[in-house]
Amino acid sequence: MIESTLRAAVSWIHRGLPLKLLKIVVRSEVVATLAHEKFVELRRRHEEGLKKDEGLGSGMNEKRTGSPLSYDVFLSYCHDDSETASAVKRELEALRPQIRIFFDRTTLRTGASWLMQVAESLDNARRVAAVYTPNYWASPACKDEFTAALARQFDTGEAVLFPLYVFSARIPYIFRNLEYVDCREGDTGRLTQACLELSQLL
């Protein structure tokens, strides 16, 4: 999450966001050390990229290469909206029986760091389906997932986010121009169509 947050901040600053200072608060020396190492690494990669023509080779502009993705869809939703998220999952599985969906309630492995599992799964999912509701935009965890997916989208230049706008919510102005599929107010027919559209993009 630290790398995604830093990349998102740098990306938005380059686009004109009047952000002068970014503070990341951690609760232990171990995490602080890891955060510092990650910051130094990203700064070095970013500075190397700035020295090259048109930013080629920049760590902030890397394309995905190598191993295949682990998931087709990462479902990003608030647990208070589990019923809606479960409906999306069922619909996608009906459309594509072999689809690989990260759904935290059934995918997270016990005995392992849930934060790392979520972070790695966000990085290794073809699309991130964000279920927009008032609960979603009130949840710090959901906003972290959204920011990580958006940062990856900016970094790779690939379509990553696939927002499903299910119930009217106060979306931060800076994100309101992002495309979404309008399924308000819980329109099941439109939600089914949105799942079809998503399945066809995979």
C-alpha positions as CSV (number, residue, x, y, z in Angstrom):
1,M,0.0,0.0,0.0
2,I,2.9,2.4,0.7
3,E,4.2,2.1,-2.8
4,S,0.8,2.6,-4.3
5,T,0.1,5.6,-2.1
6,L,3.4,7.3,-3.1
7,R,2.9,6.6,-6.7
8,A,-0.6,8.0,-6.6
9,A,0.6,11.1,-4.9
10,V,3.4,11.7,-7.4
11,S,1.0,11.0,-10.3
12,W,-1.5,13.6,-9.0
13,I,1.2,16.2,-8.3
14,H,2.4,15.9,-11.9
15,R,-1.2,16.4,-13.0
16,G,-1.4,19.7,-11.1
17,L,-2.8,18.7,-7.7
18,P,-1.7,21.4,-5.3
19,L,-0.2,18.9,-2.9
20,K,3.1,20.0,-1.2
21,L,3.5,17.5,1.6
22,L,2.6,13.9,2.0
23,K,2.7,12.3,5.5
24,I,2.5,8.6,6.0
25,V,1.9,7.6,9.7
26,V,3.0,4.2,10.8
27,R,2.8,2.6,14.3
28,S,6.0,0.6,14.6
29,E,9.7,1.0,13.9
30,V,9.7,-2.1,11.7
31,V,7.0,-0.6,9.4
32,A,8.8,2.8,9.5
33,T,12.0,1.2,8.3
34,L,10.2,-0.6,5.5
35,A,8.4,2.6,4.5
36,H,11.7,4.5,4.5
37,E,13.4,1.9,2.3
38,K,10.5,1.9,-0.1
39,F,10.5,5.7,-0.3
40,V,14.2,5.8,-1.0
41,E,13.9,3.2,-3.7
42,L,11.0,5.0,-5.4
43,R,12.7,8.3,-5.3
44,R,15.8,6.8,-6.9
45,R,13.8,5.2,-9.6
46,H,11.8,8.3,-10.2
47,E,14.9,10.5,-10.4
48,E,16.5,8.1,-12.9
49,G,13.4,8.3,-15.0
50,L,13.4,12.1,-15.1
51,K,16.9,12.0,-16.5
52,K,15.7,10.0,-19.6
53,D,14.0,11.5,-22.6
54,E,10.2,11.6,-22.2
55,G,10.5,9.8,-18.9
56,L,11.3,6.4,-20.5
57,G,12.5,3.9,-17.9
58,S,10.9,5.7,-15.0
59,G,9.9,3.6,-12.1
60,M,6.7,5.6,-12.1
61,N,5.8,4.5,-15.6
62,E,6.6,0.8,-15.7
63,K,4.6,-1.6,-17.8
64,R,3.6,-5.0,-16.4
65,T,5.8,-7.8,-17.7
66,G,6.5,-11.4,-16.6
67,S,4.2,-13.8,-14.8
68,P,0.4,-13.9,-15.6
69,L,-2.1,-12.2,-13.4
70,S,-3.5,-14.2,-10.5
71,Y,-7.1,-12.9,-10.7
72,D,-9.5,-11.7,-13.4
73,V,-11.4,-9.4,-11.0
74,F,-10.7,-8.0,-7.5
75,L,-14.0,-7.1,-5.9
76,S,-13.5,-3.9,-3.9
77,Y,-16.5,-3.3,-1.6
78,C,-17.5,-2.3,1.9
79,H,-18.5,-5.2,4.1
80,D,-21.8,-3.4,4.9
81,D,-22.6,-4.0,1.2
82,S,-21.8,-7.7,1.2
83,E,-25.1,-8.6,-0.3
84,T,-24.6,-6.5,-3.4
85,A,-21.0,-7.6,-3.8
86,S,-22.0,-11.3,-3.5
87,A,-24.6,-10.7,-6.2
88,V,-21.9,-9.3,-8.5
89,K,-19.7,-12.3,-7.7
90,R,-22.5,-14.7,-8.5
91,E,-23.4,-12.9,-11.7
92,L,-19.8,-12.9,-13.0
93,E,-19.4,-16.6,-12.1
94,A,-22.6,-17.5,-14.0
95,L,-21.3,-15.6,-17.0
96,R,-17.8,-17.1,-16.8
97,P,-17.6,-20.2,-14.7
98,Q,-13.8,-20.3,-14.8
99,I,-13.4,-16.7,-13.7
100,R,-10.9,-16.0,-10.9
101,I,-12.4,-13.5,-8.4
102,F,-10.7,-12.1,-5.4
103,F,-13.5,-11.8,-2.8
104,D,-12.0,-11.3,0.6
105,R,-14.6,-13.2,2.6
106,T,-13.7,-16.4,0.7
107,T,-10.2,-15.8,-0.7
108,L,-8.1,-14.5,2.2
109,R,-5.9,-17.3,3.7
110,T,-5.8,-17.7,7.4
111,G,-2.4,-17.4,9.1
112,A,-1.0,-14.9,6.5
113,S,-1.0,-11.1,6.6
114,W,-4.4,-9.9,5.3
115,L,-2.9,-6.6,4.3
116,M,-0.2,-8.2,2.1
117,Q,-2.7,-10.5,0.6
118,V,-5.0,-7.6,-0.3
119,A,-2.1,-5.5,-1.7
120,E,-0.6,-8.4,-3.8
121,S,-4.1,-9.3,-5.1
122,L,-4.8,-5.7,-6.1
123,D,-1.5,-5.7,-8.1
124,N,-2.3,-9.0,-9.7
125,A,-6.0,-8.6,-10.8
126,R,-6.9,-7.8,-14.4
127,R,-9.7,-5.5,-13.3
128,V,-10.7,-4.0,-9.9
129,A,-14.5,-3.7,-9.7
130,A,-15.2,-0.9,-7.2
131,V,-18.8,-1.1,-5.8
132,Y,-19.6,2.6,-5.2
133,T,-22.0,3.2,-2.3
134,P,-22.1,5.6,0.6
135,N,-20.5,2.9,2.7
136,Y,-17.7,2.5,0.2
137,W,-16.7,6.1,0.2
138,A,-16.9,6.3,4.0
139,S,-14.5,3.3,4.4
140,P,-10.8,4.0,4.8
141,A,-10.0,0.5,3.6
142,C,-12.1,0.9,0.5
143,K,-10.5,4.2,-0.3
144,D,-7.1,2.6,0.1
145,E,-8.0,-0.1,-2.4
146,F,-9.4,2.4,-4.8
147,T,-6.3,4.6,-4.6
148,A,-4.0,1.6,-5.2
149,A,-6.0,0.5,-8.3
150,L,-6.0,4.1,-9.6
151,A,-2.2,4.4,-9.1
152,R,-1.7,1.2,-11.0
153,Q,-3.9,2.4,-13.8
154,F,-1.9,5.6,-14.1
155,D,1.4,3.8,-13.9
156,T,0.7,1.2,-16.5
157,G,-1.6,3.1,-18.8
158,E,-3.9,0.1,-18.7
159,A,-7.6,0.1,-17.8
160,V,-7.7,-1.3,-14.2
161,L,-10.7,0.2,-12.5
162,F,-14.2,-0.8,-13.4
163,P,-16.5,1.1,-11.0
164,L,-20.1,0.0,-10.4
165,Y,-22.1,2.9,-9.1
166,V,-24.8,1.1,-7.2
167,F,-26.1,3.7,-4.7
168,S,-25.8,7.5,-4.8
169,A,-22.8,8.6,-2.8
170,R,-20.6,11.7,-2.2
171,I,-17.7,10.8,-4.4
172,P,-14.6,13.0,-3.9
173,Y,-14.6,15.7,-6.7
174,I,-11.1,14.6,-7.9
175,F,-12.5,11.2,-8.8
176,R,-15.9,12.2,-10.2
177,N,-14.7,12.4,-13.8
178,L,-13.6,8.7,-13.8
179,E,-15.9,6.5,-15.9
180,Y,-18.3,4.2,-14.1
181,V,-21.3,2.0,-14.9
182,D,-24.5,3.6,-13.5
183,C,-26.5,1.1,-11.6
184,R,-28.3,3.5,-9.3
185,E,-30.4,3.0,-7.2
186,G,-29.6,-0.7,-6.9
187,D,-31.0,-1.3,-10.4
188,T,-30.5,-5.1,-10.6
189,G,-31.1,-5.2,-14.4
190,R,-28.4,-2.6,-15.0
191,L,-26.1,-4.3,-12.5
192,T,-26.5,-7.6,-14.5
193,Q,-25.7,-5.7,-17.7
194,A,-22.6,-4.1,-16.0
195,C,-21.4,-7.6,-15.1
196,L,-21.8,-8.7,-18.7
197,E,-19.8,-5.7,-19.9
198,L,-17.1,-6.5,-17.3
199,S,-16.9,-10.2,-18.3
200,Q,-16.5,-9.2,-21.9
201,L,-13.5,-7.1,-21.1
202,L,-11.6,-9.9,-19.4
